[in-house]
């Protein structure tokens, strides 16, 4: 999954845990349900909670119809519309997603998460300047949100405003010392600027924070190998690909903001016999958990 939608399911799931839980939640509306507004809303919230749980386990196709029905049964609940919009983003229903998110915003203009989701919708459609505005507006409501700061950094990155991107990534780390994706992306910028030693430091810090983070581990491996530390680079590269073989796909790396210089060095690295052999091995079972993407 591209990095820029990394927050949607997690954010929606978390936002829904605080909803009042209806007794005896069911996936389907009973045929004998009375047309009582309060009961209908409770049923809608139950369906929204089910949808959120399904989304947490990447069951988006099952979650989406529940969220749609929930929005009909609880049409005045901004969190339900936010959930629906987030799920629509995951399935790339951009027009529907924006409509749902705008509805959520009309119900609760002070919900910064809605603005962050709108930013993601614009980001995915490569409307980066509009995404910047959304993220900035969201940060006015939630100024210390590390993911929002990170998302703004990514939008600046793709607009070519690299100092602004680094500033936002640094702010994200200042709010959450363990937020390794921001460190990773600073490393990506450093490497493209020819500052390999600083990039290596950033990726080493990211790997220290999460030893199962395949992306900074592979980037570090490529940088070390290219720099001349071939044995360590190969060992780290093998380890990274055992965790997640998606990072052997150059298109996937490009989606995740890897620049031309790093992509060129990675292409050569992936063609090495030891790395090719590593790609024939199964991934670690531990990699089944969702990697936190870094866009």
FIVEX-275561 format. One line per 10 residues: number of its first residue (from 0); their letters; for each residue x, y, z of N, C-alpha, C. Coordinates in Angstrom, 1 decimal. Atoms other than C-alpha are relative to their C-alpha. Example, Ala and Ser with C-alpha at 12.3 -4.5 7.8 and 13.67 -1.06 7.14 Angstrom:
2
0) as) 0.9,-1.2,0.0,12.3,-4.5,7.8,0.9,1.2,0.0 | -0.9,-1.1,0.0,13.7,-1.1,7.1,-0.8,1.1,0.8
***
This chain:
295
0) xxxxxxxxxx) 0.9,-1.2,0.0,0.0,0.0,0.0,0.9,1.2,0.0 | -0.8,-1.2,0.0,1.4,3.4,-0.9,0.0,0.7,1.3 | -0.1,-0.6,-1.4,2.6,5.4,2.1,-1.0,1.0,0.3 | 0.9,-1.1,-0.3,0.2,8.2,1.7,-1.4,-0.4,0.5 | 1.3,0.4,-0.6,-2.8,6.1,2.7,0.2,-0.7,1.3 | -0.4,0.9,-1.2,-1.0,4.6,5.7,-0.9,0.3,1.2 | 0.8,-0.3,-1.3,-3.2,6.4,8.3,-1.4,-0.3,-0.1 | 1.5,-0.1,0.0,-6.7,6.0,7.0,-0.6,-1.1,0.8 | 0.7,1.0,-0.8,-7.7,2.6,8.4,0.3,0.1,1.5 | -0.4,-0.1,-1.4,-5.8,3.1,11.6,-0.7,1.2,0.7
10) xxxxxxxxxx) 0.6,-1.2,-0.5,-7.1,6.6,12.1,-1.5,-0.2,0.2 | 1.4,0.2,-0.1,-10.7,5.6,11.4,-0.4,-0.9,1.1 | 0.3,1.0,-1.1,-10.6,2.6,13.7,0.1,0.6,1.3 | -0.2,-0.6,-1.3,-9.2,4.6,16.5,-1.1,1.0,0.4 | 0.9,-1.0,-0.3,-11.7,7.4,16.1,-1.4,-0.6,0.4 | 1.3,0.6,-0.2,-14.6,4.9,16.3,-0.1,-0.7,1.4 | 0.0,0.7,-1.3,-13.6,3.2,19.6,-0.8,0.7,1.0 | 0.7,-0.7,-1.1,-15.2,6.0,21.6,-1.5,0.1,-0.3 | 1.5,-0.1,0.2,-18.6,5.6,20.0,-0.7,-0.9,1.0 | 0.8,0.8,-0.9,-21.3,4.3,22.3,-0.4,-1.3,-0.7
20) xxxxxxxxxx) 0.2,1.3,0.6,-21.6,0.6,21.6,-1.5,-0.5,0.3 | 1.3,0.5,-0.1,-25.1,-0.7,20.9,0.0,-1.4,0.5 | 0.1,1.4,-0.5,-26.2,-3.9,22.7,-0.4,-0.9,-1.2 | 0.3,1.1,1.0,-26.3,-7.1,20.6,0.2,0.5,-1.4 | -0.3,-0.4,1.3,-24.6,-5.6,17.6,-0.2,-1.1,-1.0 | 0.2,1.0,1.0,-25.5,-7.4,14.4,0.5,0.6,-1.3 | -0.4,-0.5,1.3,-24.2,-7.2,10.9,-1.1,0.4,-0.9 | 1.1,-0.3,0.9,-27.6,-7.0,9.3,-1.1,0.6,0.9 | 1.2,-0.6,-0.7,-30.7,-4.9,10.3,-1.1,-1.0,0.1 | 1.1,1.0,-0.1,-33.4,-7.2,11.7,-1.2,0.5,-0.7
30) xxxxxxxxxx) 1.2,-0.4,0.8,-36.5,-7.3,9.6,-1.1,0.7,0.8 | 1.0,-0.5,-0.9,-38.6,-6.4,12.6,0.3,1.3,0.6 | -0.4,-1.2,-0.7,-36.7,-3.3,13.5,-1.0,1.2,-0.2 | 0.9,-1.1,0.0,-39.0,-0.4,14.4,0.7,1.2,-0.6 | -0.6,-1.2,0.6,-38.4,2.9,12.6,0.1,1.1,1.1 | -0.3,-0.8,-1.1,-37.2,4.5,15.8,1.4,0.7,-0.2 | -1.3,-0.7,0.4,-34.5,7.2,15.2,1.1,-0.4,0.9 | -1.1,0.3,-0.9,-32.5,6.4,18.3,0.5,-1.5,-0.2 | -0.4,1.4,0.3,-32.5,2.6,17.6,0.7,-0.1,-1.3 | -0.7,0.0,1.3,-31.6,3.2,14.0,1.4,0.5,0.1
40) xxxxxxxxxx) -1.3,-0.6,-0.2,-28.7,5.4,15.0,1.0,-1.0,0.7 | -0.8,1.0,-0.7,-27.4,2.8,17.5,0.4,-1.2,-0.9 | -0.3,1.1,0.9,-27.6,0.1,14.9,1.1,0.5,-1.0 | -1.0,-0.6,0.9,-25.7,2.4,12.5,1.4,0.1,0.7 | -1.3,0.0,-0.7,-22.9,2.9,15.1,0.6,-1.4,0.2 | -0.5,1.3,-0.2,-22.7,-0.8,15.7,0.6,-0.5,-1.4 | -0.5,0.3,1.3,-22.3,-1.3,11.9,1.3,0.7,-0.2 | -1.3,-0.8,0.2,-19.6,1.4,11.9,1.1,-0.6,0.8 | -1.1,0.6,-0.8,-17.7,-0.3,14.7,0.4,-1.3,-0.7 | -0.4,1.2,0.7,-17.8,-3.6,12.7,0.8,0.3,-1.2
50) xxxxxxxxxx) -0.8,-0.4,1.2,-16.6,-1.8,9.6,1.4,0.4,0.4 | -1.3,-0.5,-0.5,-13.8,-0.2,11.6,0.9,-1.2,0.4 | -0.8,1.2,-0.4,-12.7,-3.6,13.0,0.4,-0.8,-1.3 | -0.4,0.7,1.2,-12.8,-5.2,9.5,1.1,0.8,-0.7 | -1.1,-0.8,0.6,-10.7,-2.2,8.2,1.3,-0.2,0.6 | -1.2,0.2,-0.8,-8.2,-2.8,10.9,0.8,-1.2,-0.5 | -0.6,1.3,0.5,-7.6,-6.3,9.4,0.0,0.0,-1.5 | -0.1,-0.2,1.5,-7.5,-4.9,5.8,-1.2,-0.7,-0.8 | 1.2,0.6,0.7,-11.0,-6.4,5.0,-0.9,1.2,-0.5 | 0.7,-1.3,0.4,-12.0,-3.2,3.2,-1.3,-0.3,-0.8
60) xxxxxxxxxx) 1.2,0.3,0.9,-14.4,-4.9,0.7,-1.2,-0.4,0.9 | 1.1,0.3,-0.9,-16.4,-6.2,3.7,-0.4,1.2,0.8 | 0.3,-1.2,-0.9,-16.1,-3.0,5.7,-0.8,1.0,-0.7 | 0.6,-1.1,0.8,-17.3,-0.7,2.9,-1.6,0.0,0.0 | 1.5,0.0,0.0,-21.0,-1.8,2.6,-0.5,0.3,1.4 | 0.4,-0.3,-1.3,-21.3,-1.7,6.4,0.1,1.5,0.3 | -0.1,-1.4,-0.2,-20.0,1.8,6.5,-1.0,0.8,-0.8 | 1.0,-0.7,0.8,-22.3,2.9,3.7,-1.4,-0.1,0.7 | 1.3,0.2,-0.7,-25.3,1.5,5.6,0.0,0.8,1.3 | -0.2,-0.8,-1.2,-24.0,3.1,8.8,-0.3,1.5,-0.2
70) xxxxxxxxxx) 0.1,-1.4,0.3,-23.9,6.5,7.1,-1.5,0.3,-0.2 | 1.4,-0.2,0.2,-27.6,6.1,6.2,-0.8,-0.1,1.3 | 0.7,0.2,-1.3,-28.6,5.0,9.7,0.4,1.0,1.1 | -0.5,-1.1,-1.0,-26.5,7.6,11.6,0.5,1.1,-0.8 | -0.5,-1.0,0.9,-26.3,10.4,9.1,0.5,1.3,0.6 | -0.5,-1.2,-0.6,-25.5,13.1,11.6,1.2,-0.2,0.9 | -1.2,0.3,-0.7,-22.4,11.4,13.0,1.2,0.2,-0.9 | -1.2,-0.3,0.8,-19.2,12.9,11.6,1.0,-1.2,-0.1 | -1.0,1.1,0.0,-17.1,9.9,12.6,-0.4,-1.1,-1.0 | 0.5,1.0,1.0,-19.3,7.5,10.5,0.4,0.5,-1.4
80) xxxxxxxxxx) -0.4,-0.5,1.4,-18.8,9.7,7.4,1.5,0.0,-0.2 | -1.4,0.0,0.1,-15.1,10.0,8.2,0.5,-1.5,-0.3 | -0.3,1.4,0.3,-14.9,6.2,8.3,-0.3,-0.4,-1.4 | 0.4,0.3,1.4,-16.8,5.9,5.0,1.0,0.6,-1.0 | -0.9,-0.7,0.9,-14.6,8.5,3.4,1.4,-0.7,-0.1 | -1.3,0.7,-0.1,-11.4,6.7,4.6,0.0,-1.3,-0.8 | 0.1,1.2,0.8,-12.6,3.4,3.2,-0.1,0.2,-1.5 | 0.1,-0.4,1.4,-13.5,5.0,-0.1,1.4,0.4,-0.5 | -1.3,-0.4,0.5,-10.0,6.4,-0.3,0.8,-1.3,-0.2 | -0.8,1.2,0.1,-8.5,2.9,0.2,-0.4,-0.7,-1.3
90) xxxxxxxxxx) 0.5,0.6,1.2,-10.6,1.7,-2.8,0.1,0.9,-1.2 | -0.2,-1.0,1.0,-9.7,4.8,-4.8,-1.3,0.6,-0.6 | 1.3,-0.6,0.4,-13.3,6.0,-5.0,0.1,1.5,0.4 | -0.4,-1.3,-0.5,-12.0,9.6,-4.8,-1.2,1.0,0.0 | 1.2,-0.9,-0.1,-15.2,11.5,-5.7,-0.9,-0.3,1.2 | 0.8,0.4,-1.1,-17.2,9.5,-3.2,0.7,0.3,1.3 | -0.7,-0.3,-1.2,-14.5,9.9,-0.6,0.0,1.4,0.4 | 0.0,-1.4,-0.3,-14.3,13.6,-0.9,-1.4,0.5,0.4 | 1.3,-0.4,-0.4,-18.1,13.9,-0.8,-0.3,-0.5,1.5 | 0.2,0.4,-1.4,-18.2,11.8,2.4,0.8,0.8,1.0
100) xxxxxxxxxx) -0.8,-0.8,-0.9,-15.4,13.7,4.0,-0.5,1.5,0.1 | 0.6,-1.3,-0.1,-17.0,17.0,3.1,-1.3,0.0,0.9 | 1.2,0.1,-0.9,-20.2,15.8,4.8,0.4,-0.1,1.4 | -0.5,0.0,-1.4,-18.2,14.9,7.9,0.5,1.3,0.4 | -0.5,-1.3,-0.3,-16.6,18.3,7.8,-1.1,1.0,0.3 | 1.2,-0.8,-0.2,-20.0,20.0,7.6,-0.6,-0.3,1.4 | 0.5,0.4,-1.3,-21.0,18.1,10.7,0.9,0.4,1.2 | -1.0,-0.3,-1.1,-17.8,18.8,12.7,1.2,0.7,-0.6 | -1.1,-0.8,0.6,-15.6,21.6,11.3,1.3,0.0,0.8 | -1.1,0.0,-0.9,-13.3,21.2,14.3,0.8,-1.3,0.0
110) xxxxxxxxxx) -0.7,1.3,0.0,-12.2,17.7,13.5,1.2,0.0,-1.0 | -1.2,-0.1,0.9,-8.7,17.9,12.2,0.3,-1.3,-0.8 | -0.3,1.3,0.7,-8.6,14.2,11.2,-0.7,0.0,-1.4 | 0.7,-0.1,1.2,-11.2,15.0,8.5,0.9,0.8,-1.0 | -0.8,-0.7,0.9,-8.9,17.6,7.0,1.3,-0.8,-0.4 | -1.1,0.8,0.4,-6.0,15.2,7.1,-0.4,-1.0,-1.1 | 0.5,0.9,1.0,-8.1,12.7,5.2,-0.3,0.6,-1.3 | 0.1,-0.7,1.3,-9.0,15.3,2.6,1.3,0.3,-0.6 | -1.4,-0.2,0.5,-5.3,16.0,2.3,0.5,-1.3,-0.7 | -0.3,1.3,0.6,-4.8,12.3,1.6,-0.7,-0.2,-1.4
120) xxxxxxxxxx) 0.7,0.1,1.3,-7.5,12.4,-1.1,0.7,0.8,-1.1 | -0.7,-0.9,0.9,-5.8,15.3,-2.8,1.4,-0.5,-0.4 | -1.3,0.6,0.2,-2.4,13.7,-2.4,0.0,-1.1,-0.9 | 0.1,1.2,0.9,-3.4,10.5,-4.0,-0.3,0.4,-1.5 | 0.3,-0.5,1.4,-4.7,12.5,-7.0,1.1,0.9,-0.5 | -1.2,-0.8,0.4,-1.3,14.3,-7.2,-0.3,1.5,0.0 | 0.3,-1.4,-0.2,-2.9,17.6,-6.2,0.7,0.4,1.3 | -0.8,-0.2,-1.2,-0.1,18.3,-3.8,-0.2,1.4,0.6 | 0.2,-1.3,-0.6,-0.7,22.0,-3.4,-1.3,0.1,0.9 | 1.2,0.1,-0.8,-4.3,21.4,-2.3,0.2,-0.9,1.2
130) xxxxxxxxxx) -0.3,0.8,-1.2,-3.0,18.7,0.0,0.7,0.8,1.1 | -0.7,-0.9,-0.9,-0.7,21.2,1.6,-0.9,0.8,0.8 | 1.0,-0.9,-0.7,-3.6,23.5,2.4,-0.8,-0.9,1.0 | 0.8,0.8,-0.9,-5.6,20.6,3.8,0.8,-0.4,1.3 | -0.9,0.4,-1.1,-2.7,19.4,6.0,0.2,1.2,0.9 | -0.2,-1.2,-0.8,-2.0,23.0,7.2,-1.2,0.3,0.8 | 1.2,-0.3,-0.7,-5.6,23.5,8.1,-0.2,-1.0,1.1 | 0.1,1.0,-1.1,-5.6,20.2,10.0,0.9,0.2,1.1 | -1.0,-0.2,-1.1,-2.5,21.1,11.9,-0.4,1.3,0.8 | 0.5,-1.2,-0.8,-4.2,24.4,13.0,-0.9,-0.6,1.1
140) xxxxxxxxxx) 0.8,0.6,-1.0,-6.6,22.1,14.9,0.7,-1.0,0.8 | -0.8,1.0,-0.8,-4.1,19.5,15.9,1.5,0.2,-0.3 | -1.3,-0.4,0.4,-0.7,21.2,15.8,1.1,-0.9,0.3 | -1.1,0.9,-0.4,1.3,18.5,17.5,-0.2,-1.4,-0.5 | 0.3,1.3,0.5,0.0,15.6,15.4,1.2,-0.5,-0.9 | -1.2,0.4,0.8,3.1,13.7,14.1,-0.3,-0.5,-1.4 | 0.4,0.5,1.3,1.3,12.0,11.3,-0.4,1.1,-1.0 | 0.4,-1.2,0.8,-0.2,15.3,10.1,1.3,0.8,-0.5 | -1.3,-0.7,0.3,3.3,16.9,10.2,0.7,-0.8,-1.1 | -0.7,0.8,1.0,4.7,14.0,8.3,-0.6,0.0,-1.3
150) xxxxxxxxxx) 0.7,-0.1,1.2,2.0,14.1,5.7,0.3,1.3,-0.7 | -0.4,-1.3,0.5,2.7,17.8,5.2,1.4,0.0,-0.6 | -1.3,0.1,0.5,6.3,17.0,4.8,0.1,-0.7,-1.3 | 0.0,0.7,1.2,5.6,14.5,2.1,-0.6,0.8,-1.2 | 0.5,-0.9,1.0,3.5,17.0,0.2,1.0,1.0,-0.5 | -1.1,-0.9,0.4,6.3,19.5,0.3,1.1,-0.7,-0.8 | -1.0,0.8,0.7,8.7,16.8,-0.8,-0.3,-0.1,-1.5 | 0.4,0.2,1.4,6.7,16.2,-4.0,-0.2,1.3,-0.7 | 0.0,-1.3,0.6,6.5,19.9,-4.6,1.4,0.5,-0.2 | -1.3,-0.4,0.1,10.2,20.0,-4.5,0.5,1.0,1.0
160) xxxxxxxxxx) -0.4,-1.0,-1.0,10.3,22.2,-1.4,0.7,-0.8,1.1 | -0.7,1.0,-0.8,12.9,20.0,0.3,0.3,0.6,1.4 | -0.2,-0.6,-1.3,13.9,22.4,3.2,-1.3,0.0,0.8 | 1.3,0.0,-0.7,10.2,22.7,4.1,-0.4,-1.4,0.4 | 0.3,1.4,-0.3,9.8,18.9,3.9,0.8,-0.5,1.2 | -0.8,0.4,-1.2,12.7,18.3,6.3,-0.4,0.7,1.3 | 0.5,-0.7,-1.2,11.4,20.9,8.7,-1.2,-0.7,0.6 | 1.2,0.7,-0.5,8.1,19.1,8.9,0.3,-1.4,0.6 | -0.5,1.3,-0.5,9.8,15.7,9.3,0.6,0.1,1.4 | -0.7,-0.2,-1.3,11.9,17.1,12.1,-1.0,0.3,1.1
170) xxxxxxxxxx) 1.0,-0.3,-0.9,8.8,18.5,13.8,-0.8,-1.3,0.4 | 0.7,1.3,-0.3,7.1,15.0,13.5,0.8,-0.8,1.0 | -0.9,0.7,-1.0,10.1,13.4,15.3,0.0,0.6,1.3 | 0.0,-0.7,-1.2,10.1,16.1,17.9,-1.3,-0.4,0.9 | 1.2,0.3,-0.6,6.5,15.1,18.7,-0.1,-1.5,0.4 | -0.1,1.5,-0.3,7.2,11.3,18.6,1.4,-0.5,-0.3 | -1.4,0.4,0.2,10.7,10.2,19.1,0.2,-1.3,-0.7 | -0.1,1.3,0.6,9.9,6.8,17.8,-0.6,-0.1,-1.4 | 0.7,-0.1,1.3,8.3,8.0,14.5,1.1,-0.2,-1.1 | -1.1,0.2,1.0,10.9,6.4,12.2,-0.3,0.3,-1.4
180) xxxxxxxxxx) 0.2,-0.4,1.4,9.2,7.1,8.9,0.5,1.4,-0.4 | -0.5,-1.4,0.3,10.1,10.8,9.2,1.5,-0.1,-0.1 | -1.4,0.1,0.1,13.7,9.9,9.9,0.4,-0.7,-1.4 | -0.2,0.7,1.2,13.6,7.5,6.9,0.0,1.0,-1.2 | 0.1,-0.9,1.1,12.4,10.3,4.6,1.0,1.1,-0.1 | -1.1,-0.9,0.0,15.0,12.7,5.7,1.2,-0.6,-0.6 | -1.1,0.7,0.6,17.5,10.1,4.8,-0.1,-0.1,-1.5 | 0.2,0.1,1.5,15.9,9.8,1.3,0.5,1.3,-0.6 | -0.4,-1.4,0.5,16.4,13.6,0.8,1.5,0.1,0.1 | -1.5,-0.1,-0.2,20.0,13.5,2.2,0.7,-0.8,-1.1
190) xxxxxxxxxx) -0.7,0.8,1.0,20.9,10.7,-0.2,0.0,0.6,-1.4 | 0.1,-0.6,1.3,19.6,12.5,-3.3,0.9,1.3,-0.1 | -0.8,-1.2,0.0,21.5,15.6,-2.2,1.5,-0.3,0.1 | -1.3,0.4,0.0,24.7,13.6,-2.1,0.7,-0.1,1.4 | -0.5,0.1,-1.4,25.0,13.6,1.7,-0.2,-1.4,0.5 | 0.2,1.4,-0.4,25.4,9.8,2.1,0.2,-0.2,1.4 | -0.3,0.3,-1.5,26.9,9.9,5.6,-1.2,0.4,0.8 | 1.2,-0.5,-0.7,23.9,11.9,6.9,-1.2,-0.9,-0.2 | 1.1,0.9,0.3,21.5,9.6,5.2,0.2,-1.3,0.7 | -0.3,1.2,-0.7,23.2,6.6,6.7,-0.4,0.1,1.5
200) xxxxxxxxxx) 0.4,-0.2,-1.4,22.8,8.1,10.2,-1.5,0.0,0.2 | 1.5,0.0,-0.2,19.1,8.7,9.7,-0.5,-1.4,-0.1 | 0.5,1.4,0.2,18.5,5.2,8.4,0.4,-0.9,1.2 | -0.4,0.8,-1.2,20.5,3.7,11.3,-0.9,0.3,1.2 | 0.9,-0.3,-1.1,18.4,5.6,13.7,-1.4,-0.6,-0.2 | 1.3,0.6,0.3,15.2,4.4,12.0,0.0,-1.5,0.3 | 0.0,1.4,-0.2,16.3,0.8,12.1,0.2,-0.3,1.5 | -0.1,0.2,-1.5,17.3,1.1,15.8,-1.4,0.1,0.7 | 1.4,-0.2,-0.6,13.7,2.3,16.5,-0.9,-1.2,-0.3 | 0.9,1.1,0.4,12.1,-0.6,14.6,0.9,-1.0,-0.9
210) xxxxxxxxxx) -0.9,0.9,0.7,14.3,-3.6,13.7,-0.8,-0.8,-1.1 | 0.8,0.6,1.0,11.4,-4.9,11.5,-0.4,1.0,-1.1 | 0.3,-0.9,1.0,11.3,-1.8,9.4,0.8,-0.2,-1.3 | -0.7,0.4,1.1,12.3,-3.1,6.0,0.6,1.1,-0.8 | -0.4,-1.1,1.0,12.5,0.2,4.1,1.3,0.7,0.4 | -1.2,-0.6,-0.4,15.2,2.0,6.1,1.2,-1.0,0.0 | -1.0,1.0,-0.1,17.1,-1.3,6.5,0.5,-0.2,-1.4 | -0.4,0.2,1.4,17.2,-1.8,2.7,0.8,1.2,-0.5 | -0.6,-1.2,0.4,18.1,1.8,2.1,1.4,0.1,0.6 | -1.3,0.1,-0.7,20.9,1.5,4.6,1.0,-1.0,-0.6
220) xxxxxxxxxx) -0.8,1.1,0.6,22.1,-1.7,3.0,0.6,0.5,-1.3 | -0.4,-0.5,1.3,22.3,-0.1,-0.4,1.1,1.1,0.1 | -1.0,-1.1,-0.2,24.1,3.0,0.9,1.3,-0.5,0.5 | -1.3,0.5,-0.5,26.7,1.0,2.8,0.7,-0.8,-1.1 | -0.6,0.8,1.0,27.3,-1.4,-0.1,0.6,1.0,-1.1 | -0.5,-0.9,1.0,27.7,1.5,-2.6,1.2,0.8,0.5 | -1.1,-0.7,-0.7,30.0,3.3,-0.1,1.3,-0.9,0.0 | -1.2,0.9,0.0,32.3,0.2,-0.1,-0.1,-1.0,1.1 | 0.1,1.0,-1.1,31.1,-1.7,3.0,-0.9,-1.1,-0.5 | 0.8,1.0,0.7,29.9,-4.6,0.9,-0.5,-1.1,0.8
230) xxxxxxxxxx) 0.5,1.1,-0.8,29.7,-7.4,3.4,-1.2,0.4,0.9 | 1.1,-0.5,-0.8,27.6,-5.4,5.8,-1.2,0.3,-0.8 | 1.1,-0.3,0.9,25.5,-4.1,3.0,-0.8,-1.2,-0.4 | 0.7,1.2,0.4,24.7,-7.5,1.7,-0.7,-0.7,1.1 | 0.7,0.6,-1.1,23.9,-8.9,5.1,-1.3,0.8,0.3 | 1.2,-0.8,-0.3,21.5,-6.0,5.8,-1.1,-0.1,-1.1 | 0.9,0.1,1.2,20.0,-6.3,2.3,-0.8,-1.3,0.1 | 0.7,1.3,-0.1,19.2,-10.0,2.8,-1.0,0.1,1.2 | 0.9,-0.1,-1.1,17.7,-9.2,6.2,-1.3,0.8,-0.4 | 1.1,-0.9,0.3,15.5,-6.4,4.8,-1.0,-0.8,-0.9
240) xxxxxxxxxx) 0.9,0.7,0.9,14.1,-8.6,2.0,-0.6,-1.3,0.6 | 0.7,1.1,-0.7,13.4,-11.5,4.4,-1.2,0.6,0.7 | 1.1,-0.6,-0.7,11.2,-9.0,6.2,-1.2,0.4,-1.0 | 1.1,-0.5,0.9,9.3,-7.6,3.2,0.6,0.1,-1.4 | -0.6,0.0,1.4,10.1,-8.4,-0.5,-0.7,1.0,-0.9 | 0.5,-1.1,0.9,7.9,-5.6,-1.8,1.1,1.0,-0.3 | -1.0,-1.1,0.2,10.9,-3.4,-1.4,1.1,-0.4,-1.0 | -0.8,0.4,1.2,12.6,-5.4,-4.2,-0.6,0.5,-1.3 | 0.7,-0.5,1.2,10.2,-3.7,-6.6,0.3,1.5,-0.1 | -0.4,-1.4,0.2,11.6,-0.5,-8.0,-1.2,1.0,-0.1
250) xxxxxxxxxx) 1.2,-0.8,0.1,8.1,0.8,-8.8,-0.6,0.3,1.3 | 0.4,-0.2,-1.4,7.1,0.3,-5.2,0.8,1.0,0.7 | -0.9,-0.9,-0.7,10.1,2.1,-4.0,-0.2,1.5,-0.5 | 0.3,-1.3,0.6,9.4,5.0,-6.4,-1.3,0.6,0.6 | 1.2,-0.4,-0.6,5.9,5.2,-5.0,0.2,0.5,1.4 | -0.4,-0.4,-1.3,7.5,5.5,-1.6,1.1,1.0,0.1 | -0.8,-1.2,0.0,9.5,8.5,-2.6,1.5,-0.2,-0.1 | -1.4,0.2,0.2,12.8,6.9,-3.3,0.4,0.8,-1.3 | -0.4,-0.8,1.1,14.7,9.3,-5.6,0.9,-0.7,-1.0 | -0.7,0.7,1.1,16.6,8.6,-8.8,1.4,-0.5,0.4
260) xxxxxxxxxx) -1.4,0.5,-0.3,20.1,8.3,-7.3,-0.1,-1.3,0.8 | 0.2,1.2,-0.8,18.9,5.8,-4.7,-0.6,-1.2,-0.8 | 0.6,1.0,0.8,16.8,3.9,-7.2,1.1,-0.6,-0.9 | -1.1,0.5,0.8,19.8,3.6,-9.5,0.9,-0.9,0.7 | -0.9,0.9,-0.8,22.0,2.2,-6.8,-0.7,-1.2,0.5 | 0.7,1.2,-0.5,19.3,-0.1,-5.5,-0.2,-1.0,-1.2 | 0.2,0.9,1.1,18.7,-1.5,-9.0,1.3,-0.9,-0.2 | -1.2,0.8,0.0,22.4,-2.6,-9.1,0.1,-0.9,1.1 | -0.1,0.8,-1.2,22.2,-3.9,-5.6,-0.9,-1.2,-0.1 | 1.0,1.1,0.1,19.1,-6.0,-6.3,0.4,-1.1,-1.1
270) xxxxxxxxxx) -0.5,0.9,1.0,20.9,-7.6,-9.3,1.1,-0.9,0.5 | -1.1,0.8,-0.5,23.7,-9.0,-7.1,-0.5,-1.4,0.3 | 0.4,1.4,-0.2,23.7,-12.8,-6.9,-0.5,-0.4,1.4 | 0.5,0.3,-1.3,23.4,-12.9,-3.1,-1.4,0.5,0.3 | 1.3,-0.6,-0.2,20.4,-10.6,-3.2,-1.0,-0.7,-0.8 | 0.9,0.8,0.8,18.8,-12.5,-6.0,-0.3,-1.3,0.7 | 0.2,1.3,-0.7,19.3,-15.7,-3.9,-1.0,0.3,1.2 | 0.9,-0.4,-1.1,17.6,-13.9,-0.9,-1.4,0.1,-0.4 | 1.4,-0.2,0.5,14.6,-13.1,-3.0,-0.7,-1.3,-0.3 | 0.6,1.3,0.2,14.1,-16.8,-3.6,-0.5,-0.7,1.3
280) xxxxxxxxxx) 0.3,0.6,-1.3,13.7,-17.4,0.1,-1.4,0.6,0.5 | 1.3,-0.5,-0.5,10.3,-17.0,1.9,0.3,1.1,1.0 | -0.1,-1.1,-0.9,9.7,-13.8,3.9,-0.2,-0.6,1.5 | 0.2,0.4,-1.4,9.8,-14.0,7.7,-1.5,0.0,0.3 | 1.4,0.0,-0.4,6.5,-14.9,9.3,-0.4,1.3,0.7 | 0.3,-1.2,-0.7,6.9,-11.8,11.4,-0.3,1.2,-0.8 | 0.3,-1.2,0.9,6.6,-9.6,8.3,-1.5,0.0,-0.3 | 1.4,0.0,0.3,2.9,-10.6,8.2,-0.7,1.2,0.6 | 0.6,-1.2,-0.6,2.2,-7.6,10.5,0.2,1.1,-1.0 | 0.0,-1.2,0.9,1.5,-4.4,8.6,1.2,0.8,0.3
290) xxxxx) -1.0,-0.9,-0.1,4.6,-2.4,8.0,-0.5,1.4,0.0 | 0.5,-1.4,0.0,4.1,1.3,8.9,0.7,0.6,-1.2 | -0.6,-0.6,1.2,4.6,2.9,5.5,0.5,1.4,0.3 | -0.6,-1.3,-0.3,6.5,6.1,5.3,-0.4,1.1,-1.0 | 0.5,-1.1,0.7,4.5,8.2,3.0,-1.4,0.4,0.5
***
